[in-house]
Amino acid sequence: MASSPSTDLLSLILRRVSLRGHVYAQPTVCGLWQINPTGKARATYHLVAKGECWLHMRDLPEPLRLQQGDLMFFPSDAWHLLTASRERQGEDTVMPSLGSGPYTQLVCGMYSAADRELERLFGGLPVLVLIRADAGGSKLTHLVRLLSEEGEQEAPGTSVVLDGLSDALLALVLRYCIEQSMIASGLLAGLGDPRLADVMLAIHSRPGVAWSLEQMAQVSALSRSTFSERFHRTVGVSPGQYLAEVRMTEAMAMLKSGDGSVAQIAERLGYATEAAFRRAFRRVVGRTPGEARREREAEPESRRPPAAADG
């Protein structure tokens, strides 16, 4: 079966965003414990691998009871507290040295990327995406189970496997949010609108094309005015601004991989002159192409993409 435009576009976006998943903790706790993971990262998730716990948040009138297989995703680091019981003991982490009763095992992960990339990707998502064990569909259920089982291992390569599963988990969580119409506005909301997704996919596939508003409207099968208003209302930026942001994301990837000179990148992305590209890059990204390229040079070798020879 062919993928839908939104599915293909989500793949394109996630490949381009320099986002990394990482499992940072796998606590096994019992007794009157509580964990406050707030501030660990801009975006985090917690999986109840075994047992149960309670989730407390500022805006929740009552704490939520969570059971084995339940998944919590926090795209914006909202304050939250996980506890052993319905009642909490203040707001700090409490890990008793001795405990009795049923134990709970958690898998805690985070996603790191530039703040601008995370805001663009997760903008419009609710503060909490809660996926119950029986509500995520078979693929997500299988992945959560694998994440739980791998979290119990102390086998060679477990850390790498867990991080890779975290990346796959994010894709399935975002797909779930799109399918459930959970996104109010922003980039992912556009993926949920087939007319807009067609245009966004075309832009991501061919960012160097001199896209006019008329051409974009034709791809969407909408009039210019209807397309422009609908795009801005749903995605949060104008079609022209979105095109500029996509081009700069591509430019960042090329600069960090060493894939061509600044002049060559400017030409590939449809800019008439290198100067025009440099101005657009600084306006959208907030720094110069040279500064972005020097960031690559400062990264450890193990985290760099392979450099390509200039043509």
Salt bridges, closest charged atoms under 4 A:
GLU52 OE1 - ARG65 NH2 2.77
GLU62 OE1 - ARG86 NH2 2.57
ASP70 OD2 - ARG132 NH1 2.84
GLU91 OE2 - ARG58 NH1 2.59
GLU119 OE1 - ARG42 NH2 2.76
ASP163 OD1 - HIS22 ND1 3.29
ASP193 OD2 - ARG230 NE 2.89
GLU214 OE1 - ARG224 NE 3.95
GLU229 OE1 - ARG233 NH1 2.52
GLU245 OE1 - ARG120 NE 3.31
GLU250 OE2 - ARG16 NE 3.03
ASP259 OD1 - ARG268 NH1 3.42
GLU274 OE2 - ARG278 NH2 2.76
GLU295 OE1 - LYS256 NZ 3.79
GLU295 OE2 - ARG287 NE 2.79
GLU301 OE2 - ARG304 NH1 3.11
